[in-house]
Amino acid sequence: MLDLTASHFHRGAQYGEAAADVTAHLTGEGWTERTPYHIDDGVEDARLERWDGTGDAKLGY
């Protein structure tokens, strides 16, 4: 069995930075950012801390 929620798949993946880059690009194209925003992904807080930032963002056009 493969556990895709395992922290070793996410550590160092820099999701937060990638999400910030996408958000910056899209807001420059007329999208609006709705912050703060948190996606309830059902992952326990201790595991999320090991993942580092996930860059949860909600954009509207």
C-alpha positions, 0 to 999 in steps of 0.5 A, a space after each residue: 500500500 502506498 500512503 500519499 499523505 506520508 510526510 516524506 512525499 511532501 517535505 521540501 516540496 515547497 508547495 507554499 512557495 509554488 502556490 504563492 508564485 501562482 497566486 502572484 501571477 493570477 492576481 496580476 491577471 485580474 484574479 482576486 485572492 481570498 485570504 486567509 484561506 485553509 483547505 480542510 484536507 483531513 490531515 492531522 496538525 502534527 503531519 501538516 507541521 512536518 510538511 511545511 507550508 502548503 500555500 492554501 489559497 482561494 482565487 476568484 475571477 
